């Protein structure tokens, strides 16, 4: 009977923990198991390289040595003590040593370094090779570039699993969508759009939901992105926060016509301020912020009208931009005040995009869509694990219940008005 390698057993254990634990929570145990799995895989790859064959593959007499089980060893890292099943090899001409393990014993911070390089910079096999050269005794790479490339395929497997996971267990309240663009070598001068959605749940946790390709960020691309999430069990959100991209806003309204659409204020303010002279921006910005931070929806409407009246004569283009989609720009003011700063912008993922772009400078143009998706997924997933929760007390829940009831009343009024029009036209 073939023995299951430790890396596969770890993968099974990770899945069991993810099934038993709330999907949106990140535990220290899961981090340690992920790091352990990565190191275990790297050790097994090094054994295969030194022996010149995979597990249970016959040697053919070309190279001496055979696998002889495992010995349990320990290594300390920031997440605590990690147990490693160290591969044992017998029958070699010289005592068998795993260079990666020797390096890890000398410097425990290598574990964090390796994990970061594999996940955030995993697409650059040169980065990984250089990092492993630095920690080797003789300056030679502990793993070849081809072996590093094999290990980075874990990212793609994790991305595919992420994209196929069941979303029905997430109690979505606030949904957010945005896009990032990256250049591909195969399409010189063109950029690949990666569509991203995340959410705030009723428990206050923030969770990354989906990442898909969307060449032009068109209505069709976004609608397909949303339909994929719904097909995996995503429940209708209360609100959807987006920028002003026409295809995105139309897709959101098509998919969830009853959801409140919120216009991102970071994009809104940027668009408006770009249309006035530099010396006017410090004057106009506080007026815009006052509208954004108004105490209520009604107060926001009054303050917005005051801004338009004050600045329209001198800066008509800026005020036209400000007036566009104004209802969606004020929609966050209908919701609990403690939630407003979190739901009025898509900036949460934009900050992660900045980190992704910093890493992407290593590879100015990705060789394929797969490489592009792997890096963006690696960075955004790591970032999402650090997202802080939003407060959801009884006060906020009562406010939301009141808001939902108000929306139902509005819907009933609209239906009665439509029926009255039909009767009148008949």
N, C-alpha and C positions, 0 to 999 in steps of 0.2 A: 504493500500500500504506500502510495506517495505521500510524503509529509507536506502539509501546507506550510509555505514559508511564513515567517513571523510578520512580514509586511502585509500579507493578505489577511492574517488573523487580526492584525491591528485595524485594518480597513473595516472588517466586519464589526469589531468592537466599537469603532467610531460611529458606524451607522446605527448600532443598537442604542448608543447614548443619545444620538440625535432624535431617534424615535421616541425615547423615553422622556426626553427633556423638551421644554417649550422651544419651538423652532427659533424664536427670536432672541432667546437668551444665550449668552456666551459664557461658558464656564471655563475655569482654569484647567479642569480635567480634559476638556476637548482640545485646548491649546497644546497641552502636554502630549496627548495622544497623536495629534497632527505632527508635532515636531519629532516624536519617536518614530512614527511611520516614515517620515522623510529620511531620517538618519538610517533606519533599517534598510530602506530601499537602496540608499547610496552604498552601504556596506555590501549588500548582495550584488550590486552591479560591479563593485571592485573585485569581489571574489570571482565573478564570471569572467572579468577581463584577465585576471591573473592566470586562471585555469584554461582560458580559451574556449569555454563552453558554458552553456546554461545548465540549470538544475536538471538532473536525470538524463542529460545528453551524454552519450558515450564519447570517451576521449579519442578512441582510435589510435591510441599509443603515441600521439603527437606531443603531449605534454604530461609530465608526471603530476601526481597529486590527486586527491579526491576529497570531497566534502565529508566531514565527520561530525555532523550535528552542530549544536550551539552550546555556548556557556553564557550564563546570565551575568551581565555586568551592569554597573550603574554609572550615571554621569549627572552632575548637578548643573542646573541652569536657572534662569530667572523665575521659571514657573515651578521650581522644586526639583526633586530627584526623579530622574527618568531611568527606567530599566531597559536595557538593550540586550537582545539575544545576539551575542557575538558569534559569527560563523567560525567554525573550526575546520581546518584543512590538514590532512595528513599525507605523507608520501612524497613531499617535495624535497628537492635536493638540499635546500637551505631552510632554516626555521621560517615558518610562514608568518608574515606580519601584515596587518591591514594598516596602511599608512594613514587613512582617514581616522581610524580609531586612535592611533598614536597621537595624531594632531589634536583630536578632541580631548584626550586625557591631559595634554599640556595646556590647552587654553579652552576653558569652558565657554567663553564668549563666542567661540567659533560657531557654536550651535545656533545662537541668534543670528550671527552673520550669514550663515548658510541658509537659514530659513528665509531671511529677508531677501537675499540675492536670488533665491530660487523662486520666490513668489512675486516680489516687486520688480525684479530685473531678470526674471527667468528666461525671457526670450533671447537675451544676449548671452549666448553660451561662452563668448569670450570673457564676459564679466565673471561668470562662475569659474571658468578655468583660471583666470588671474587671481581670484580670491583664494582658490585652493592651492595655487602656487605659493602664495604668501605664507601659508601656514604649514607647508611641507618642510622637512628638514633639509632637503637637497635642492630646493627651488623648483622641483619638477611638479607638474600638476598631479594632484591626487586622483583626479578623474580626467579622462580625455574629453575633448569638446563634444565628440559624438555621444559619449556616455552622459555628459551634462544635458545634451539635447534630448536624450531618452528620458531623463528624469523630469525635464520640463513638460513632457507630455502629460504628466499628472495634472498640470493646470488645465489642459484641454478636457481631460476626463472629468475634472471637478466642475468645469464650466458646463459641460453637457448634462451632468447630473443636476446642477443648479437650475438649468433651463427646463428640466423635465419634472421638477419636484411638484408635489401637490400643494396648491395654495389655498385650499378650502379651510385649512385650520387657522388662517389669519383673519382676525376680526378687524377689517379695514375701517378706519374713520376718515383719514385724510390721505389722498393719493397725490403723488408728484411725478412729473415727467420732464425730461430734458434730453439733450443730445450733445455728443462730443464728436469732433471730426479728426481723422488721422489720414496721412498720406500713404499711398501704396506705391511701391516701385513699379508694379505691373500697370499702373494707371497714372503715368506721369502727369502732374498738374491737377489731378483730381483727388478728392478726399472722400474717405469712407465715413459715413455717418453711423454712429453707434447710439441707438435709442435706449434710454435707461428709465426705469420706473422704480420708485420706492414708496414707502407708506409709513404713516404713524398709526399704530394699532390702538384699540380701546384700552389696553393696559398701559399705554404711554410709550411702548417700545417703538423704535424705528427699525425698519427692515428693508433690505434690498430685495426687490421682487423679480426683475427681469432685465436682460440686456439682449438686444437683437440688432441686426444690421439694417440700415435704412439709407440707401445711397443718396437720396435727395431730401430726406425728412419730409416726404410727401404725405398727403392724406392717406393714400393707400398703405404706405409703410407703417404709419402710426396705427391705423385701424387694424392691420395685421398683427402688430405688436400687442395691442389691447385684446384682440380676439384670442390670441394665444394664451394670455393670462386668464381670461374668462374660461377658456376650455380646460384649464387646469384647476378650476374651482374658485377663482377670485370673486369675492362678493362685491356688490356695488358699493362704491365709496360715497361718503357724504359730500366731499368736495374733491375737486381736481385742480391742482396748481400747475400752471404752465407759463411759458413765455408767450409772446404774441405771434408765433409762427402760424400762418393760416392753416396749413395742413394739420398741425397738432391740435389747434383749438377745435377745428371742425370734427376731427376724429374723436376727441374727448366728448363733445356734445352729442355726436352720433351714438357712441357706445353707451354713454350714461346721461341721457337727456334730463333726468331728474336731479343729477348731482349739481351742486353749486360750483361753477368754474371761477377760479381765482387767478388773477393776472399777477405774475411775478413782479414785485416792486423793484427789485434790483435791475431788471431789464427795463422796466418802465422809466425809472429815474435816469438811467443811462441814456435812453433814447431821447428823453425830453431835454436834458442838460446838454446833449451833443448839438442841439439846435439853437443854442444861445451863445454869445461871445463869452470868452473865458472870464472876463471881469464881472459878468452878470451871474455866473453860476453860484458864487457864494451868497448872492442876494435871493435867487430863486429857490435854491435847495431847501432852506428852512421852511418855506411855504409848502413845498411838496411833502416834506417830512411831517408837517403839521396835519396835512390831509391824511397821510398814511397812518399816523398815530392818533387819529381822532377818537374821542371816547365812545362814540357810537356811529352806527351807519348813517343815521339822519344828520348828525353833526358833520360827518365826513362829506356828505353831499353838499351841505351849505358851504363848507370851507373850500371844496373843490370849485364851486361856482364863483366864490370870491377870488380865487387864484386866476381863473379864466378871465374874469372881468378886469383884474388889475394888470395882467400881462399881455392880453390879446392884441392890443393896438400896436405895441412895439415888437412883439415876438409871436406873430400869428402861426408860424410853422411849429414852434414849440408847443403852443397851446392846442393846436390841432392834434399833435401827437398825444398830449395829455388827455384830451377829450375822448380819443378813440378807446373803445372798450372800457370806458370809465366805470360802468356797472360792475364788471369783473374786478376792477382795481379796488373797489370799495367793499367787495363781498366778504373779505376777511373780518370786517368790522361787525358782522352779524353773529360772529362766533365768540366763544369764551375769550376774554381779554388775555388770559395767561397763555393762550394758544396762538394768538395773532402773530407774534414775531416769528413763530415756527412755520406757519402755514402761508404767509404772505410772500414767500420767496422759494425759489428752487436752488438757493445758494448752497445748501447742504452738500449736494453732489458736485457743484461747481468747484468748491474748495478741493474736493478729491480729484477733480479733473486737472487742477493745477499741478498736483503731485504727479498725476499720470503723465502730463506733458513734460514735466521735468525729467522723469525716467525715460520718456520716449526720445529725448534728445540723443540718447545712446544709439538709437536706430532711427535716423531722420525719416526714412521711408520703410515701412514694413514690407516684407516680401510677399505676404499673403494676408487675406482676411482672417485666417486662423491665428496668425501671430498677433495681429492687431487685437482681436477679441481676447486672446489669452492675457495680454499685458493689462488691458483696461479692466478685465474681470479681476485679475489678481490685485490691482491697486484698489478698486472700488470695494471689493469684498473685505480686504483688510481694513479699509477705512470704516466700513459699515459696522465692523465688530467693535469699534470705539465710539459709535454714535451714542449720545446720551439720551435718556428717556425724557419724555414730556410729562408734566404733572397732570394727572387725571384724578381729581378728588370728587366728592359728591357734588360740590359746587359746580364744577365743570360739566359733570354728567347731567345735572338738572338743567343747566343752560342749554346743553345739546338737545335734551328732551323737549325743551320749550321751542327750540329752533325747528326741530323736526315736526312738531305739532303745527307751528306756523306755516311751514312749507306745505303740509297736508291741506290746511285751510285754503292757502293760495291756489293749490291745484284744483280743489273743489270749486272755488270761485271761477277759475278759468273754464272748467268743464261746463258749469251752469251758463256762463256767458256764451260759450260756443254753441250750446244747445239752443239758447235763446236766438242766436243769429240764424241757426238752421231753420227754426220755426218761423222766424220773420221772413226769411227768403222764400220759404215754401208758400 
